Amino acid sequence: MHSHTHRTTAAVGALAAVAMIITAPPAAAAGTRDVTADVLADRDVTLTGDTVVTVPSGTTTYDGVFRGEGTLTVRGGGTLVLTRDSDFTLPKARQRQRVATPGGNHPYVTVAAPDPPAITVERGATLQYGDGGTAGLIGHFPYDTPAFRLNQDNIRVDGTLRLSLRSAYNLGTISGSGLITQPRFLWGTWDLSGTHAFSGVIDNGTQVNAGRPEFATSLPNVRKVLNQGTWTVDTPLGRTVTMGMDFYQREYGSDINIQSRPGSKVVLTGQYSWSDQGGDTDPSLSDPALNWTPAPKNVNKRGTNIKGANVQWGDGTTHRIFMPGTAETVYINLLAARSRSKLTFDYDGPVTLGAPIGGGRFHDTLSAPGAGDIVIAGTRGNDVTFAARQYYDGSTTVEKGAVLRLGSAQGDGSLLTGTERRRVVNDGTLVVHNARTAVSLSHVGGGGALVQSGAATTTLTGSAVTYTGTTTVTKGTLALRNGATLAHSRAIRLTSSGARLDTGTAGLRVATTLTGKGTVQGNVSNEGAVAGPITVSGGYTQRPEGELVLRDGPLKVAGAVRLSGGLDLSAAGTGSARATSESARATSDAARATSDPVREITVLDHQGRSKIVGAFRGLEEGSKVRLADTTYRISYHGGDGNDVVLSAVAATASPSGRARVASGGTPLADPHTANTAGSGLGWWPYVTAFGLLIGLVLPAALRRRAGRRGGGGGRHAAHD
């Protein structure tokens, strides 16, 4: 026997006896055999039922073995080190667990109705398997399990179990709420198979196989894992494995490796964080911001290697990202093994990925292309930001209802693009918000929306830009190059004066709607509807099927103007159309204050020198149009000589809703001259309301004026 406090000499035996008297252990339960003296004397023990060992303080090294039938409980305040393998079983009357090996040609092991614990480590006590060698395990292995040995001797740990072994081993089914710890640099492997009720902390110092093709692992109650080595997750065919605990790391070089078989998935719902407090028993981080800040000697560097696996972060019920940090504190490798990898983000709120997803070996080559695809799940509230350049060579899918953002205050983001493999399938919303790094996107499809909201330019390139959702530019420039168009986009919106759409030499074909306040840099061909005070730096051509909607101000065009198609003045009839000059604004304000109409409305501000070619449908030069109860005449030579301007001609009461008729019997043009069946921008409710208001106010005013004129006429008649 080898012990710091005990020897096999008679003198030491006497001291041990005295120590036993001083440290009087609690009385064993009736029928429980106390073998403490045998253990302290280094004698082998044959179990014949329930057995207890009370370990005195300090470390006791036991060179004997346990055998027989029964249970073993380790209690006390010290550490019991086993240096030889022991083999015993529960009494047959207590054995109930059923072990099966389904899977056919791909067998895996399942355990139903596990036996009660054969070994129990009580709170305050420590049981250590081995002293750094290959022996010291308690186990019985009656099962012919594939690729690993399943231990029949289940264990309950409420104290501490230390695994100081260099071999591969299995502990059976684990329960309890204590600490299971494995020292660093021993290179032993713990095959952690099956489903476990254990609710304590696992400290992995070297290697844990939490799943293999031959078994699945479930740890639904584990409180935390302190990972200071390699934690490997694998699955049998067609199985989904969920791990909901938080992982912590305290030493440089730890990682989580994930593998899975075809049809399988690994779901990680916790978080992998650095730990700077709490020791082994309760690892934690004093400030979450420390995950994003390099620590001295990179001790907070941690990573995950996804090796041909289908992995999901989150389960739609949390918004704590699994790998918080930057390229300086974390690494994420997406690798190919039997197949390419897949990583799904499934959260119910905003999360930020601050590190690249690449395909390097550990942390040394973060920019090497990764072999896998990314999915942003369509869970309500799932809003994922990539605040770092991404290097995975694969597709990016944003499911309906989800949001993917490239760039934030924490850093700019980007994707590898340019090939079909690197396509973006966007059925949700893709937001580009980079401050400094320009982004290029090609092969963008799906039914989702694209938003440009950063100062840096985003370029859509190539003919494979086919997404059908709305295109919105709130800030910065969205550019179209190499055949990219927005012809499939449901609507184009430039929502601020600083929003710019750069169409390149090809120009912009508006097949749906273009609205807002920004600038289109290039030519515009309108085959749909254009609305708002948009500025066009090139030419503007309105096709017969196109329509210009006057809303909030005139269309400004620097290049040549060719007109046909419709003009919608419904919004102008509500007084929302604005004059362009300061004097016109003052006139408009005064007119509104006195209920008088705006005298001049600019429809199109042609800032070039050439004449306007063509006219809106039904509105030739000089045609009249009535807005509410004011008649305007349209001119294509207004303003500085080549603007489209409406000038007020007269205001008359018109209580009826019938078409207005000019002198000579010609009907006045309707404020909305396009085919009404094709308009989705109608303002008729506002025009009708305004017209009704004028119809009520003007007749009363006219009656008062008529009364005054009648009285004056009588006085003049008397003088005659």
Secondary structure, DSSP 8 states (H G I E B T S, - for coil): ---SS--SSHHHHHHHHHHHHHT------TT-EE-HHHHHTT--EEESSEEEEEE-SSEEEE-S-EEEESEEEEEESSEEEE-S-BEEE--GGG---EEE--STTS--BEEES----SEEE-TT-EEEE-SSSS---B-------SSS---S--EEESSEEEE--SSEE---SEESSSEEE--TT---EEE--EE----SEEEESSEEES-BTTB-EE-TT--EEEESSEEEE---TT-EEEE-SEEEE-STTEEEEE---TT-EEEE-S-EEE--BSTTTS-B-S-GGGGGS--GGGTT-EEEEEES-EEEE--SS----SS-SBTTTEEEEEE-SSS-EEEEE--SSEEEEBS-EE--STTS-TTS-B-EEEEE---TT-EEEE-SB--B-S-EEE-TT-EEEE-BTTB--B---SSSTT-EEESSEEEE--SS--EEE-SEESS-EEEE-SSS-EEEESTT----S-EEESSEEEEEETT---TT-S-EEE-STTEEEE-GGG-EEESSEEEESSEEES-EEESSEEESS-EESS-EEE-TT-EEE--SS-EEESS-EEE-SEEE-TTGGGT----SSHHHHHHHHHHHHTT---SEEEEEEE-SSS--EE-BTTB-TT-EEEETTEEEEEEEEETTTTEEEEEEEEE----S-S--B-TTS-B-B-SB-S-GGG-S---HHHHHHHHHHHHHHHHHHHHHHHHHHHHHHHHHHHH-
